């Protein structure tokens, strides 16, 4: 108990030191009010979903649209913000600051700083053995300190995101070319959302979540792993030339990706259709269509635009390009949480009972899993429709399909929900993803039991179109041995 008390005092002293450095007549109240409100939101998400508010989570939050944000709203969140943020902020706002001269304010601030530093030093040295082992054995604790870690994360996010000048896009694969072949390629790449591998019945899951896909000649990859644990990180990473260990946000936005390399060949027509938030910068230089709006998606009901709406009109798009190579990317809404029950039409509600709230901690594990698995059933239906569409164009094109989820999802295991934990501490449920390929009636001999990752996508797409370029690495091409 004494050790815990000293830890509390060290933390309080540090906060006094931190805010003393920032305080002044004009900044004290705005800074404290802002900190209280943000910390209330942070506390809610950390306590309810057990997520970590790091720079990656901040990027994911900033890039989330309003429709997805509404899925997170709840009465419990309102209570958190009201009692931990707004009411304390009101007291701070009403509190009268004692008038001080510049000299008096400086002396007062110096006293606070010195006393805080002195108390921290005394406690650290008095319990040096405790703190030496504590900080070594509980390194993860810093990720859960509020407000210090989200404040640090904002600085980290700014450092990783902002540059002193405008971003210069470095070209990639300018030497890319495709040797003319008799039959053009038609490839549909489906980017899934939050689909964990162990809930695919194709991977041995007890519940039948892939009843339609199992009837097709697909090549399933049970050992596929994500580049990151969030859409904002994984999607640009999977299309980049960098592997997970070498990828960063700045590299992603300042370098061309595999779509650009295909574009440089002048022999591949591309289209990105998105029913998620957006392409996360991947499709900035290729034709892009937003399908989260009823103006483009004809299958929208009660604020939910269905993934299958992205297939409307693709027959005409393909028929107009009978002699051209085509790559179509479809970015799914998929299993976007926490409102899994909204992700599918009611006709797909096979598994019951279902968690019908975004307050996952109020539901049983079974009902959360059922809602998630019903959304997988709808994805199975959507992916089957993609295959049926491709089959109709076998006469004009050599058709194939790639499905790869962006990341996995925690469904309450060990108290964790959703996704976005730092990769080194993320559970397998958030990094181990569902993925498969389909090549029409052709059966390819591929070692699908080998462990692959999103690092392989860049080179596999280039190999699939027969692109010759210096940036292509055949060792990273999943299909290379077959060719």
N, C-alpha and C positions, 0 to 999 in steps of 0.2 A: 504493500500500500504506500509505503514511504517513497519507493522508486516511482510509482505511478504519479504520486503527488509532485515529485520533482520534475517529471516529464511534462506535466501540465504547466507548471511554473515556467519551465524553459520555453514552452510554446507561447504562453501569454507574454513573456518578456520579449520574445522575438517579434511578436505582433506589435507590441508597444514601440519597439525600436524601429520597425519598418514604417509604421504610420507616423511616427514622430519625424522621420526624415522627410515625409511628404507633406506634413501639416503646415498650414499657414492660415491667416485670417480668411482667405478666399477659397482655399482648397479643402480644408478639413471636412466640412459637411458634405460637399459633393462626392468626395472620395469615400467617406464612410457609408453614405447612402447607396452609392453604386455597388460597393463591396457587399453590403448587406443583402441587396436584392439579387445580385448574381449568385451569392453564396446560398441563398434560399433555393434557387433553381438547381444549383449544383447538388445541394443536400438531397433534394427530392430524387434526382436521377441516380445518385450514388446509393441512396438507401433503398429505393424501390427496384431498380434494375441492376444494381451493383456494377455499374459501368465506371470507367476511369475517364476523367475529363483531361485528356492530354491534347497535344497539338493536333493529332490525327482526328480525335473526336470533335475538336473545334472546327476543323476543315469540313468534316462530314456535316456538322450542324449548319455551318454557313451555306453549304451547297444544297441543303435540303429545302425543297419548295414548301409553300404554305399548306398545300394539300396534305403532305406527309406530316407536317408539324401538327396539324389538327388531330391526327391519330394519337398524339402523345398527351393532349389536353385531358385533364380529369379534375374532379372535385378535390381530390387529395392534393393535387399540385396547387390548386388555388389556396388551400389551407396552409400548405408549406410556405408559399410566397406571402400570404397575408400575415401569418404569425411570426415567421422568421425573417421576413423582409420588409413588408410595408409598415407594420405597426412599430417595429424598432426604428425604422427610418423616420417615421413621424416624430418620435421622441427626439431623435437627433436633430431634425429640422427645427423643432420648437425650442430646443435648448439654446439658451443665450450664452454666447462666448464672452468671457470677461475681457474688456478692453485692455490692451497692453501696448506699450511702446515697442519699437523695434528692438531696443536693448533688452526690455523685460521678456519679450517673446523669445529672443535668442537664448537668454539665460535659462528660461523655462525648458526650452527644447533641449538644450545641452544637458540639463539635469536629467531629463527623461532618458536621453540616449545613454548617458554614463551609468545611471542606475540600472538600466536594462542590460547593458553589456556586463556590468559588474555582477549582477545576479546570475546571468547565464554562465559566466566564467566560474563563479563560486559553485554552482550546482554541478557543472560538468566535471570540475576537479574533485568535488566532494564525493561524487558517485562515478568516478572514472571507470572502474571495472564494469559497472552496470552498463554505462553508455557505450563502452568499447564493444561489448558483446551484443548489446541491443541493436546498434546501428549496423552491425555486421550480419546479424541473424534475421533482422526485420527490415531489409532494404525496401520491400514492397510497400511498407507503411507510408512512405512519402507520397505515394500515388493517391492516397486516401485522405490526406490532410486538407482541410478546407478552412480558409481560402487560399493557403499558400500555393498549393499545387496548380490550381486553375490560373492563378496570377502568373506563375512561372510558365505555364503552358501558353498563355497569350503572348508572352515575350518570345517563346520558342517558335510559336506559329508565325509571328511577324518576321522573325529572323529567317525562317525557312521559306517564307512566301514573298516578301517584298525585296526588291532590288533597288539600287540607287538610280537605275535608268530603265528604259523600256526593255522588255524581253526580246532578245534576238533569237529567232528560231534557227537552230543549226540543221542544215539539210542532211538527209540520210539516204543512201542508196541511189544516188543520181545516175549510177551506171546500170541500174536495173533494166532488164529486157526479158521478153518472153518470146521464145522461138515459136513461130506459127505452127499450129497443130490442126488436124482435121476437124476435131470436135471441140467447141468452146466449153469452158468450165462454168458451172453455176453452183456457187457455194452460198449457203445460208448459215451465218454464224449467230447463234442465240446466246446472249449473255444473260444468265440466270441471276436471280436475286435471293441471297440468303438460303441457299439449298445445301444442307449438310449431307454428306455422303451416307451416313448411317441411317437415314430415313428414306433412302431409295430401296425399294424392294428388290431391285436389280442387284443390290449389294448384300442381300440376305436379310433385310428388315422384315420382321414378322407380318406387319400389315401390308396389304397389297396396294402400294402407292403408284405402281407402274404397270397397270393392267394392259394398256394399249402399246406401250413401248416394248414390252416383252414379246409382242407378236412380230416385231420388226427385226430385221437383220442388223442390229446395231452392235457396235464395238464399245462395250462399257469399260470405263477406267475407274476401278474401285480404289486406286491409290493416287488420287489427284489432289494436289495441295495448292492453296491460294498464296498469292504474293503478300496480301495484307488481310486485315480483318474488317475493313470498311469499304464501301463502294468508292468513295472519293480517292482511296489509295489503290485498291486492287484493279479497278478498271483501266486507268491509265498505265499502270504497271504491266498488266498482262499484254497490252498492245505495244509496249515499248521494247526496244532492243536490249534493255538492261535486265539483268536477273535481280532477284529479290535483294540479294546482299549488296548490290551496287546501285539500286534504284533510289531516287529521292524525288520529292515533289518538284524541286527546281530543275532537276534533269528532265523530268517528265514534261514540263511546260516549255523548256528551251530546246528540246530535240524533236525532230519529226518521228513519227511512229510507223508501224507496218502499213497502215492505210496510205501514208504518203509514199512509201516505197512502191506499193502497187500502182499508185497514181502516176509515178514517174515512168512506168512502162508504157503508158498511153494505150494500154490494151485491156484494161479492166475498168468496167463501169461499176461504181459503188453507190450504195444508198444506206444511210443509217436511219432507222426508225426507232423512236424512243418512247416507251411507256413508263419510264422511271423518271427521276428528276432531270437528268441530262446525260450527255456523254462524258462528262468530267474532262472536257478538253480534247478528247480523242478525235472527234469528228468535226473539228473546227474548219478543216480544209477540204471536206468532201460534202456532197449533198446530204442534208439533215432534215428530218421531219419529226415534229413533236406530236406524239399520239396520246398525250395526257389530257388533251382538250377535245370536247365534243365537236369542235369545228372540223377536226380531221378524223377523229376516231368515231366511227358510227355505232360502236357498241359500248356506250356509256350509260349507266343507270345509277341514280341516287349518288352521284358524285364519284363513282368508280368506273374508270375506263378499263375495259378488259384487254388482256394481251392479244387475244385472237383478232381484235380490231386492226392490229398491225398487218394482218394478212390480206385485208381488203384492198383490191387494186393491184396486188403484186403480179397476178397473172398477166395483166396488160403491160406492166413494166417489163416483164421478162419477154413477152411476145414481141415487143418493139425492139428487142436486142438479141435476135436469134443468132446472129453471127458474132456476138461479142462475149467475152468473159465477163462474168457478173459476180460481185460479192455484195450480199445483203446482210446487214447486221441488225438484229432485233434485240433491243434491250428491254427485258421484261420487268414488270412490277413484281411478278413472282410471289415470293413468300415474305414480302416486306412486313416487318413487325412494327409495333406489338399487336396491331389489330388484324391478326391472321384471318379472323372470321369474315372480314370484308374482302378478302383477296379472291373469293370464288363465288360463283352463282350458287344459290341454295340447292340446285339439283345435284351438286357435287358434295353435299354434306352427308357423306357415307358413315363417317366415324363420329359417334356421339358418346357422352355429352360433349358440348363445345363451349370453350371459354369465349364469351361474347362481351368482353370488355378489354380495354387497353391496360387495366390494372392487373397484370399477370400474377402478381403476388397474392391476389385474392382468389385465384382459380386453383383447382387441383392440377397436379402434373398431368394426369390423364386428359383433362379437358383442354389444356394448352397444347399437348401433343396432338390431340384429335383435330383441333382447328388448324394447326400447322400441316398435318397430313392431308386434310381436305384440300388445302391450297396446293399441295403437291399433286393431288389427283387432278386438279384443274390444269396444272402445268403439264402433266402427262397428256391430257387431252389436247392442249395447245401444241405441244411438241409433236404429237402424232399428226395433227393437221398440217404442220410444217412439212413433215415427211410426205403426206399425201399430195401437197402442192408440188413438191419437187418431182414426184413420180409422174405428174402430168407433163413434165417438160423433158423427160428422158430422151425423146426423139430429137430434140434440138440441142440439148446440152448434156455434158457429162456431169451429173448432179451429185452433190454431197452436202453433208450437214455436220456442223460442230456445235455441241452444247457444252457450255462451261459456266458454272456459277461464279459469282464474284467473290463470295466468302461464305462461311457457314453461319450458324446461329446457335446460341445457347437457349435452352428452353426450361431453365430452372434448375439444372444440375448444379449442385453445390451453391445454390442461391444466386446463380448467374443467369441473366436474361439478355436477349438481343445479341449484339456483337460489338466490336470496336476496342477490345482490350489490347494493350501493347502486345506485339506478336510473341515476345519471349515468355509472357505469362498467360497467353490465351490458351484455353483448352482446345483439344482436338476438334470439338464440335464447331469451333469458329474458323478453323484453318483447313480442315479436311472436307473437300467439296465434291459435289456430284458432277460428273462429266461423261460424255460419250460422243461417238462419231457414227455417221451413217453414210454408206456409199452405194445406195441403190441396191441392185441385186448382186453386186460384186462382193465377194467375201475376201477380205484382206487378212493376211497372216501377220498380225501385230501382237507383240508381247504386251498385252494389256494388263498383265499382273505386275509389270514393272512400275516403280514409283515415278510419277511425273508431277510437274507443277505448271503453273501459268507461265513460267519462264519459257516453256516449250512452244507456246502459241505463236510467237513472232515468226519463228523459223518454219513451223509446220504450215502456216498460211502461205508463206513464200514458196515452200516446196510443193504445196497442193496446186498452185498456179504455174509451177514450172519456172519460177523467176530465177534468173541468173544475176547475181550481184555479189560484191565482196562482203556485204554484211550478212549474207546467209551462211549459217553454220549447220551443215548436214548432221552433225552429231547431236544437235538439239531438236532436229526434226523427228517427230514421233513416227512419221510415215516413211522415213528414209530407207530403212531396212527392207520394207516391202517393195519400194521402187528399185 
